[in-house]
Amino acid sequence: MADFKSSLFGDHSFLEFTLQDNTIEGCPAMTIDNNVRVELWDNGILYFHPQDDLALNSILLSVGVHGNETAPIEIIDQLVREIFSGKIPVKHNLLVVIANPKAIAKNCRQCDENMNRLFSQDSMPNSNSSDECLRCHRLMIHSQIFFQRAKAQKIHYDLHTAIRGSVYKQFAISPNSIASPATEYQYELLGQWGIQAILSTQQKSSTYSAFTARVCGATSFTLELGQVKPFGENNVDEFASIISGLTALISDTRDLTMLPSIVERFSVVGEVAKQTESFRLCFSEDTVNFTEFQKGDILAIDHNYQYVVSANGERILFPNENVAIGQRALVIVQSEDNIKASIL
């Protein structure tokens, strides 16, 4: 086995090299097994291109938007190692992104501000911009360049873990504006990978997956793969299905013996923004994502405002009192079955 990665990263892995915060000059490149060209576009941004020009799709895999969400970072590190070793053949155009290396190196969620609220073309960086803002601007440029080269399908998976536990341990968020055969196929695929619930949202958002869906025309998903844990404390067995699925995606193979799984479908029905420092959630810190509440329950108080559950079956997602003023502090969701039943 040729040690291809040493030509780009020396004695380090892609992740180790990225966390050194190297300045990348030019575009270091090489060719690995199966005539796949590898280019280092920027620190933490690695492009793979099958040079036989038979690449089927363009796939963006991103991790580390929040620096303390370690499981996805470990997953992508493993996948890149196996690509370089020849264990995983690359059959699609593939862009691997370690989004926020400085926060990862500091073992913190963010250095200055939440990167997953910055993927908007409306906010251009300036001399006073945070590290996250500057990095986010570069990520948007690289993502657009990548998808401009797109083949048949454009696919983006942004991998995360959540602050809280969840009724559905692994779930996906779909910011895609319309249902399509490509989206439905991805829903089926995600179910086979162990994703238990998919949340569709039409809310305006500045997340990475919303940006690539809206601006780049990709079929995009945020994948929540469990709860935040420090490096070295993740149980790899909990991510076996996801790792197997991503491996099959990259190598264009699929286990036809896998049976379709039932995936619960949800939609966003409301959001609660933090308006003042008086904002408080009205449930305990150990209340998990997708917990269901009943009509009349009070979920949040903010000065003179209260959010009161308007219909049985409303559930909570991503509650966080500690967001900045003006940012989303709580998402309200309902199952699509409940929504349809209420219309009938």
C-alpha positions as CSV (number, residue, x, y, z in Angstrom):
1,M,0.0,0.0,0.0
2,A,1.5,3.3,-1.1
3,D,1.6,5.9,1.7
4,F,-0.2,8.6,-0.4
5,K,-1.2,10.8,2.5
6,S,2.3,11.6,3.5
7,S,2.8,13.6,0.3
8,L,0.1,16.0,1.5
9,F,0.2,15.8,5.3
10,G,3.7,14.5,6.2
11,D,3.5,12.1,9.2
12,H,0.0,13.4,10.1
13,S,-3.5,12.3,9.3
14,F,-5.7,14.8,7.5
15,L,-7.4,15.7,10.8
16,E,-4.1,16.1,12.6
17,F,-2.7,18.3,9.8
18,T,-5.9,20.4,9.8
19,L,-5.8,21.1,13.5
20,Q,-2.3,22.5,13.2
21,D,-4.0,25.5,11.4
22,N,-1.6,25.3,8.4
23,T,-1.7,28.0,5.7
24,I,-2.2,26.3,2.4
25,E,-0.3,27.8,-0.5
26,G,-1.4,27.1,-4.0
27,C,-3.3,23.8,-4.4
28,P,-1.2,20.8,-3.3
29,A,-2.4,17.8,-5.3
30,M,-1.6,14.2,-6.1
31,T,-3.1,11.1,-7.6
32,I,-4.0,8.0,-5.5
33,D,-5.2,4.5,-6.4
34,N,-7.9,4.1,-9.0
35,N,-6.7,7.2,-10.8
36,V,-8.3,9.6,-8.2
37,R,-6.9,13.1,-8.1
38,V,-6.7,14.6,-4.6
39,E,-6.5,18.4,-4.1
40,L,-6.1,20.3,-0.8
41,W,-8.1,23.4,-1.5
42,D,-7.7,25.0,1.9
43,N,-7.0,24.0,5.4
44,G,-9.4,21.2,6.2
45,I,-10.9,21.1,2.7
46,L,-10.0,18.1,0.6
47,Y,-11.3,17.4,-2.9
48,F,-11.3,13.9,-4.5
49,H,-12.0,13.6,-8.3
50,P,-12.0,10.3,-10.3
51,Q,-10.0,11.2,-13.4
52,D,-11.6,8.7,-15.6
53,D,-14.5,11.2,-15.8
54,L,-17.0,8.5,-14.8
55,A,-17.9,10.2,-11.5
56,L,-21.7,9.9,-11.0
57,N,-22.5,12.5,-8.4
58,S,-21.0,15.3,-6.4
59,I,-21.0,14.7,-2.6
60,L,-20.0,17.2,0.1
61,L,-19.4,15.7,3.6
62,S,-18.9,18.3,6.3
63,V,-18.1,18.0,10.0
64,G,-16.9,20.2,12.8
65,V,-19.2,23.2,12.3
66,H,-19.3,23.0,16.1
67,G,-15.9,22.2,17.4
68,N,-17.0,19.9,20.3
69,E,-19.1,17.6,18.2
70,T,-16.4,14.9,18.0
71,A,-18.1,11.8,16.7
72,P,-18.6,13.1,13.2
73,I,-15.1,14.4,13.2
74,E,-13.8,10.9,14.1
75,I,-16.0,9.3,11.5
76,I,-14.7,11.6,8.7
77,D,-11.1,11.0,9.9
78,Q,-11.6,7.3,9.6
79,L,-13.2,7.6,6.1
80,V,-10.3,9.7,4.8
81,R,-7.7,7.3,6.2
82,E,-9.5,4.4,4.4
83,I,-9.7,6.3,1.1
84,F,-5.9,7.0,1.2
85,S,-5.2,3.4,2.1
86,G,-7.2,2.1,-0.9
87,K,-9.9,0.5,1.3
88,I,-12.6,2.8,0.0
89,P,-12.5,3.5,-3.8
90,V,-13.9,7.0,-4.6
91,K,-16.5,6.8,-7.4
92,H,-18.0,10.3,-7.1
93,N,-16.7,13.9,-6.9
94,L,-16.2,14.3,-3.2
95,L,-15.4,17.3,-1.0
96,V,-14.5,16.7,2.6
97,V,-14.8,19.7,4.9
98,I,-13.6,20.1,8.5
99,A,-15.4,23.3,9.0
100,N,-14.1,24.9,12.2
101,P,-10.6,23.7,13.0
102,K,-9.8,26.4,15.5
103,A,-12.8,25.5,17.7
104,I,-12.0,21.8,17.4
105,A,-8.4,22.5,18.5
106,K,-9.7,24.4,21.5
107,N,-12.3,21.6,22.3
108,C,-15.1,24.1,22.3
109,R,-18.4,24.5,20.4
110,Q,-17.3,27.9,19.0
111,C,-14.6,30.4,19.3
112,D,-16.6,33.6,19.0
113,E,-20.0,32.8,17.5
114,N,-22.2,30.0,16.2
115,M,-20.9,29.2,12.8
116,N,-24.2,27.4,11.9
117,R,-26.0,30.8,11.9
118,L,-23.6,32.4,9.5
119,F,-24.1,30.7,6.2
120,S,-25.8,33.6,4.5
121,Q,-24.6,35.7,1.5
122,D,-26.1,38.7,3.3
123,S,-23.3,38.9,5.8
124,M,-20.0,39.7,4.3
125,P,-16.9,39.6,6.4
126,N,-14.9,42.7,7.3
127,S,-11.9,43.6,9.4
128,N,-13.8,43.1,12.7
129,S,-15.3,39.7,11.7
130,S,-14.9,36.7,13.9
131,D,-12.8,33.7,13.0
132,E,-16.1,31.8,12.4
133,C,-17.4,34.5,10.0
134,L,-14.2,34.6,8.0
135,R,-14.0,30.8,7.8
136,C,-17.7,30.5,6.9
137,H,-17.2,32.9,4.0
138,R,-14.4,30.7,2.6
139,L,-16.6,27.6,3.1
140,M,-19.4,29.1,1.1
141,I,-17.1,30.0,-1.8
142,H,-15.5,26.5,-1.9
143,S,-18.9,24.9,-1.7
144,Q,-20.2,26.9,-4.6
145,I,-17.1,26.1,-6.7
146,F,-17.5,22.4,-5.9
147,F,-21.1,22.2,-6.8
148,Q,-20.6,24.2,-10.0
149,R,-18.6,21.2,-11.2
150,A,-21.5,19.0,-10.3
151,K,-22.4,15.8,-12.0
152,A,-25.8,14.2,-12.0
153,Q,-26.8,14.8,-8.4
154,K,-25.6,17.3,-5.8
155,I,-25.6,15.9,-2.3
156,H,-24.6,17.4,1.0
157,Y,-24.5,15.8,4.4
158,D,-23.5,18.0,7.3
159,L,-22.8,15.8,10.3
160,H,-23.4,16.9,13.9
161,T,-24.1,15.6,17.4
162,A,-26.6,17.4,19.7
163,I,-26.2,19.1,23.1
164,R,-29.2,17.1,24.5
165,G,-30.3,13.5,24.1
166,S,-33.2,12.6,21.9
167,V,-36.2,10.4,21.7
168,Y,-34.9,9.6,18.2
169,K,-31.2,9.0,18.8
170,Q,-30.2,9.7,15.2
171,F,-32.2,12.0,13.0
172,A,-32.0,14.3,10.0
173,I,-33.1,17.8,9.1
174,S,-34.1,18.5,5.5
175,P,-34.1,22.1,4.4
176,N,-34.9,21.1,0.8
177,S,-37.6,23.3,-0.5
178,I,-39.6,20.8,-2.6
179,A,-40.2,17.1,-2.5
180,S,-38.4,15.3,-5.4
181,P,-37.4,11.8,-6.4
182,A,-33.9,12.6,-5.3
183,T,-35.1,13.7,-1.9
184,E,-37.3,10.7,-1.4
185,Y,-34.5,8.4,-2.4
186,Q,-32.3,10.0,0.2
187,Y,-35.0,9.5,2.8
188,E,-35.0,5.8,2.0
189,L,-31.3,5.7,2.2
190,L,-31.1,7.5,5.5
191,G,-33.6,5.0,6.9
192,Q,-31.3,2.2,6.0
193,W,-28.4,4.0,7.7
194,G,-30.2,4.0,11.0
195,I,-31.7,7.5,10.8
196,Q,-35.0,7.2,12.8
197,A,-36.7,10.5,12.1
198,I,-36.5,13.2,9.4
199,L,-37.6,16.8,10.0
200,S,-38.6,18.9,7.0
201,T,-38.4,22.7,7.4
202,Q,-39.2,25.6,5.2
203,Q,-38.1,28.1,7.8
204,K,-35.5,30.6,6.5
205,S,-32.2,29.4,7.9
206,S,-28.5,30.2,7.8
207,T,-27.2,26.7,8.5
208,Y,-24.6,25.1,6.2
209,S,-27.1,22.5,4.8
210,A,-29.7,25.2,4.2
211,F,-27.1,27.3,2.3
212,T,-26.1,24.4,-0.1
213,A,-29.8,23.5,-0.7
214,R,-30.8,27.1,-1.4
215,V,-27.8,28.5,-3.2
216,C,-26.0,25.5,-4.7
217,G,-29.1,23.4,-5.6
218,A,-28.0,20.4,-3.6
219,T,-30.1,17.8,-1.9
220,S,-28.9,18.6,1.6
221,F,-29.3,17.3,5.1
222,T,-28.1,18.0,8.6
223,L,-27.5,14.7,10.3
224,E,-27.7,14.6,14.1
225,L,-25.9,11.4,15.1
226,G,-26.2,11.3,18.9
227,Q,-25.1,13.4,21.8
228,V,-22.0,15.5,22.2
229,K,-19.0,13.6,23.9
230,P,-15.3,14.4,24.2
231,F,-12.8,12.9,21.8
232,G,-12.1,9.2,22.6
233,E,-15.4,8.7,24.4
234,N,-17.6,7.9,21.4
235,N,-18.8,4.3,21.0
236,V,-18.0,3.5,17.4
237,D,-20.6,0.7,17.4
238,E,-23.3,3.4,17.7
239,F,-22.2,4.8,14.3
240,A,-21.6,1.5,12.4
241,S,-24.6,2.0,10.2
242,I,-23.8,5.6,9.3
243,I,-20.1,4.7,8.6
244,S,-21.2,1.7,6.4
245,G,-23.7,4.0,4.6
246,L,-21.2,6.7,3.9
247,T,-18.7,4.2,2.7
248,A,-21.2,2.7,0.3
249,L,-22.1,6.2,-0.9
250,I,-18.5,7.2,-1.6
251,S,-17.7,3.9,-3.4
252,D,-21.1,3.7,-5.2
253,T,-22.0,0.4,-3.7
254,R,-25.2,-0.5,-2.0
255,D,-26.3,-3.5,0.1
256,L,-29.4,-4.7,-1.7
257,T,-30.2,-7.0,1.2
258,M,-30.9,-4.1,3.5
259,L,-34.6,-3.7,4.2
260,P,-36.3,-0.3,4.2
261,S,-36.7,1.1,7.6
262,I,-39.7,3.1,8.9
263,V,-38.6,6.7,9.3
264,E,-40.8,9.0,11.3
265,R,-41.6,12.3,9.4
266,F,-41.8,15.6,11.2
267,S,-42.3,19.2,10.1
268,V,-41.3,22.5,11.8
269,V,-44.5,24.3,13.0
270,G,-42.8,27.2,14.9
271,E,-39.7,28.7,16.3
272,V,-39.0,30.7,19.5
273,A,-36.3,33.3,19.4
274,K,-34.6,34.7,22.5
275,Q,-35.5,38.4,22.7
276,T,-34.1,39.4,26.1
277,E,-31.7,38.1,28.7
278,S,-34.8,37.2,30.7
279,F,-35.5,34.3,28.4
280,R,-36.1,31.0,30.2
281,L,-37.2,27.5,29.2
282,C,-40.0,26.0,31.3
283,F,-38.8,22.4,31.4
284,S,-35.7,20.7,32.9
285,E,-32.3,20.6,31.4
286,D,-32.5,16.9,30.9
287,T,-35.6,17.1,28.8
288,V,-34.6,15.4,25.5
289,N,-35.2,16.5,21.9
290,F,-38.6,15.4,20.5
291,T,-40.2,15.3,23.9
292,E,-44.0,15.7,23.4
293,F,-46.1,18.3,25.2
294,Q,-49.8,18.9,25.5
295,K,-52.0,21.8,24.6
296,G,-51.7,24.5,27.3
297,D,-48.2,23.7,28.4
298,I,-45.9,26.7,28.8
299,L,-42.5,26.0,27.1
300,A,-40.7,29.3,27.3
301,I,-41.0,32.7,29.0
302,D,-39.3,35.9,27.8
303,H,-40.1,39.1,29.8
304,N,-43.8,39.6,29.0
305,Y,-44.0,36.8,26.4
306,Q,-44.9,33.2,26.9
307,Y,-44.9,30.3,24.4
308,V,-47.9,28.1,25.1
309,V,-48.4,24.8,23.3
310,S,-51.3,25.3,20.9
311,A,-52.1,21.7,20.0
312,N,-51.5,18.3,21.4
313,G,-48.5,16.5,20.0
314,E,-46.2,19.5,19.7
315,R,-42.6,18.5,20.4
316,I,-39.4,20.4,21.2
317,L,-36.1,20.4,19.4
318,F,-32.8,22.1,20.1
319,P,-33.8,24.0,23.2
320,N,-31.0,26.3,24.3
321,E,-31.3,29.3,26.7
322,N,-27.7,30.3,26.1
323,V,-28.0,31.5,22.5
324,A,-27.4,35.1,21.6
325,I,-30.3,37.6,21.7
326,G,-32.2,37.4,18.4
327,Q,-31.2,33.8,17.7
328,R,-33.5,30.8,17.7
329,A,-33.7,29.2,21.2
330,L,-36.3,26.5,20.6
331,V,-37.9,24.7,17.6
332,I,-41.4,23.4,17.7
333,V,-42.2,20.3,15.6
334,Q,-45.1,18.0,14.9
335,S,-45.4,14.7,13.2
336,E,-46.6,14.9,9.6
337,D,-49.4,12.4,10.5
338,N,-50.7,14.8,13.2
339,I,-50.5,17.7,10.9
340,K,-52.5,15.9,8.2
341,A,-55.1,14.6,10.7
342,S,-55.7,18.2,12.0
343,I,-56.4,19.3,8.4
344,L,-59.0,16.6,7.7
